[in-house]
């Protein structure tokens, strides 16, 4: 199935971010079923349903890239959480930060937004057998992203910490030196 946002909703979202600028202290978190193109999140496009539509407005022409364009322009968007892929959260690219060091690869422009993949809680609905969900925990300096492992009685794992240095800059740190993550890099 393709996940689409119609023009009216897209206009509402654009008006929202325009009227809530980062310079005035606004921090907006977005929750959608599917992520936008440009998020850098792990995908299994070849496995995704029949038509491989992984992204918001995947086949929508100009609206396909509208979301990432808004993220790049409006630094008030601090976090974007989405699922759609039915993958666990034990992959490093289940969280992407706004930028990465240039020496590590292509320098993405993701504004001030941290993109976060969320998984599934129920057994039998995950493509990699994991039963996980995310917890967003705010603090005075920024926010933490945690994984709740439902297969292990709701244990918590800190995955990333994001600290605001000012209204236009964030520092993201992966906090996961966990054995189950190392298994995914083999």
Residue pairs with C-beta under 8 A, 6 or more apart in sequence:
1 49
1 53
2 51
2 53
2 57
2 58
2 59
3 32
3 33
3 34
3 53
3 55
3 56
3 57
3 58
3 84
4 56
4 57
4 60
5 13
5 32
5 56
5 57
5 63
7 63
10 63
10 66
13 70
14 66
14 70
16 28
17 28
17 70
17 74
17 76
17 77
18 74
20 26
20 28
20 76
21 74
21 76
22 74
22 75
22 76
22 112
22 167
22 168
23 167
23 168
25 167
26 76
27 76
27 78
28 76
28 77
28 78
29 78
29 79
29 80
29 81
29 136
30 77
30 79
30 80
30 81
31 80
31 81
31 82
32 56
32 80
32 81
32 82
33 82
33 83
33 84
34 53
34 54
34 55
34 56
34 58
34 82
34 83
34 84
35 41
35 54
35 55
35 56
35 80
35 82
35 84
35 115
35 117
36 55
36 56
36 67
36 68
36 71
36 80
37 55
37 56
37 58
37 64
37 65
37 67
37 68
38 65
38 67
38 68
38 71
38 108
38 110
39 68
39 80
39 82
39 96
39 110
39 115
40 93
40 96
40 108
40 110
40 115
41 82
41 85
41 93
41 94
41 96
41 115
41 117
42 85
42 87
42 91
42 93
42 94
42 117
43 54
43 85
44 54
44 85
44 87
44 127
45 52
45 54
46 52
47 127
48 54
48 85
53 59
54 84
54 85
55 64
56 64
56 67
57 63
57 64
57 66
57 67
58 64
68 110
70 77
71 77
71 80
71 110
71 111
71 113
72 109
72 110
72 111
73 111
74 111
75 111
75 112
75 167
75 168
76 112
77 111
77 112
77 113
78 112
78 113
78 114
78 143
78 162
78 170
79 113
79 114
79 115
79 116
79 136
79 143
79 162
80 113
80 114
80 115
80 116
81 116
81 118
81 134
81 136
82 115
82 116
82 117
82 118
83 117
83 118
83 119
83 120
85 117
85 127
86 119
86 120
86 125
86 126
86 127
87 94
87 117
87 119
87 126
87 127
87 128
87 130
88 94
88 119
88 126
88 128
88 129
88 130
88 132
89 117
89 118
89 119
89 130
89 132
89 134
89 147
89 159
90 130
90 132
90 147
90 178
90 180
90 181
90 183
90 184
91 117
91 181
91 184
92 174
92 176
92 181
92 184
92 185
94 116
94 117
94 159
95 114
95 115
95 116
95 117
95 145
95 159
95 160
95 172
95 174
96 108
96 110
96 114
96 115
97 110
97 114
97 160
97 162
97 170
97 172
98 108
98 110
98 111
98 112
98 113
98 114
98 170
98 172
99 107
99 108
99 109
99 110
100 107
100 108
112 168
112 169
112 170
114 145
114 160
114 162
114 170
114 172
116 134
116 145
118 132
118 133
118 134
119 126
119 130
119 131
119 132
119 133
119 134
119 147
120 126
120 130
120 131
120 132
120 133
121 131
121 132
121 133
121 150
122 131
123 129
123 131
123 151
130 149
130 151
131 149
131 150
131 151
132 147
132 148
132 149
132 150
132 151
133 147
133 148
133 150
134 145
134 146
134 147
134 148
135 145
135 146
135 147
135 148
135 156
136 143
136 144
136 145
136 146
137 143
137 144
137 145
137 146
141 163
141 164
142 161
142 162
142 163
142 164
142 170
143 161
143 162
144 158
144 160
144 161
144 162
144 175
145 158
145 159
145 160
145 161
145 162
146 156
146 157
146 158
146 159
147 156
147 157
147 159
148 154
148 155
148 156
149 155
149 156
149 157
157 176
157 178
158 175
158 176
159 174
159 175
159 176
160 172
160 173
160 174
160 175
160 176
161 172
161 173
161 175
162 170
162 171
162 172
162 173
163 170
163 171
163 173
164 170
165 171
